[in-house]
């Protein structure tokens, strides 16, 4: 098992290959391409992909070929906390925006729904 992410060696190799391939090509590899690169049968690739999905490391795009998408890992924790990070960032952005709105409303400034000052 890979200590940082709690992954087996094949799962880690799969994830590393997926990320590298997407970075180089701009889209995900097919099961056949993954299998050829890792020396694993297509059924094994399917199993690994679904294990990684259950653990939150990848997701599948609906109605799309080459649909396996790796989720971002936070550098500090080395785990797929993307949704939690987005939630924290969204909460902070909302808080900052509401403070901005409140300060400008006190001055009598009108701000439209897109955040533009009129």
C-alpha positions as CSV (number, residue, x, y, z in Angstrom):
1,X,0.0,0.0,0.0
2,X,1.1,3.5,-0.7
3,X,1.2,5.2,2.6
4,X,0.2,8.7,1.6
5,X,-3.0,7.7,-0.1
6,X,-3.7,4.3,1.2
7,X,-3.5,2.8,-2.3
8,X,-2.1,-0.5,-3.5
9,X,0.8,-0.4,-5.9
10,X,-1.4,-1.2,-8.9
11,X,-3.9,1.5,-7.9
12,X,-1.1,4.0,-7.5
13,X,0.4,3.1,-10.9
14,X,-3.0,3.4,-12.5
15,X,-3.6,6.9,-11.0
16,X,-0.1,8.1,-11.9
17,X,-0.5,6.9,-15.5
18,X,-4.0,8.5,-15.7
19,X,-2.7,11.9,-14.5
20,X,0.4,11.8,-16.7
21,X,-1.6,10.8,-19.8
22,X,-4.2,13.5,-19.2
23,X,-1.5,16.1,-18.7
24,X,0.2,15.1,-22.0
25,X,-2.9,14.6,-24.2
26,X,-5.7,16.7,-22.6
27,X,-8.0,13.8,-22.3
28,X,-8.1,10.4,-20.5
29,X,-6.7,7.2,-21.9
30,X,-8.9,4.3,-23.0
31,X,-9.0,1.1,-20.9
32,X,-6.9,-0.6,-23.7
33,X,-4.3,2.1,-23.5
34,X,-4.2,1.9,-19.7
35,X,-4.0,-1.9,-19.8
36,X,-1.2,-1.9,-22.4
37,X,0.8,0.6,-20.3
38,X,0.4,-1.2,-17.1
39,X,0.4,-4.8,-18.4
40,X,-3.1,-5.5,-17.0
41,X,-6.1,-7.0,-18.7
42,X,-9.1,-4.8,-19.5
43,X,-11.2,-6.4,-16.7
44,X,-8.4,-5.6,-14.2
45,X,-8.4,-2.0,-15.4
46,X,-12.2,-1.8,-14.9
47,X,-11.9,-3.2,-11.4
48,X,-9.1,-0.7,-10.4
49,X,-11.0,2.2,-11.9
50,X,-14.1,1.4,-9.8
51,X,-12.0,0.8,-6.7
52,X,-10.5,4.3,-7.1
53,X,-13.9,5.8,-7.7
54,X,-15.2,4.3,-4.5
55,X,-12.2,5.8,-2.7
56,X,-12.8,9.2,-4.2
57,X,-9.7,9.4,-6.3
58,X,-11.4,9.4,-9.8
59,X,-14.8,10.0,-11.2
60,X,-16.5,9.0,-14.4
61,X,-17.9,11.6,-16.8
62,X,-21.4,10.5,-18.0
63,X,-22.1,9.9,-21.6
64,X,-18.4,10.2,-22.6
65,X,-15.8,7.8,-23.9
66,X,-12.4,8.1,-22.1
67,X,-14.4,9.2,-19.1
68,X,-12.1,8.5,-16.2
69,X,-11.1,11.7,-14.5
70,X,-8.6,11.9,-11.7
71,X,-9.6,14.2,-8.8
72,X,-7.1,16.7,-7.5
73,X,-5.2,16.0,-4.3
74,X,-4.4,18.6,-1.8
75,X,-0.6,19.0,-1.4
76,X,-0.6,19.3,2.3
77,X,-2.7,16.2,3.1
78,X,-2.0,14.0,0.0
79,X,-5.6,13.0,-0.1
80,X,-8.6,13.8,-2.4
81,X,-10.1,16.6,-0.4
82,X,-11.1,18.6,-3.5
83,X,-14.8,19.0,-2.6
84,X,-14.0,20.0,1.0
85,X,-11.4,22.5,-0.3
86,X,-13.9,23.9,-2.7
87,X,-16.5,24.2,0.0
88,X,-14.0,26.0,2.3
89,X,-13.0,28.3,-0.6
90,X,-16.6,28.9,-1.5
91,X,-17.6,29.7,2.1
92,X,-14.7,32.2,2.3
93,X,-15.5,33.8,-1.0
94,X,-19.2,34.2,0.0
95,X,-18.2,35.7,3.3
96,X,-15.8,38.2,1.7
97,X,-18.4,39.1,-0.9
98,X,-21.1,39.7,1.7
99,X,-18.6,41.9,3.6
100,X,-17.9,43.8,0.4
101,X,-21.6,44.2,-0.3
102,X,-22.3,45.4,3.2
103,X,-19.6,48.0,3.2
104,X,-20.7,49.4,-0.1
105,X,-24.4,49.4,0.8
106,X,-23.5,51.5,3.8
107,X,-22.1,54.0,1.3
108,X,-25.2,53.9,-0.8
109,X,-23.5,52.1,-3.7
110,X,-25.6,49.8,-5.9
111,X,-24.1,46.5,-6.8
112,X,-25.8,44.3,-9.4
113,X,-26.1,40.5,-9.3
114,X,-22.8,40.0,-11.1
115,X,-21.0,42.1,-8.5
116,X,-20.6,45.1,-10.7
117,X,-20.8,48.5,-9.1
118,X,-23.4,50.8,-10.7
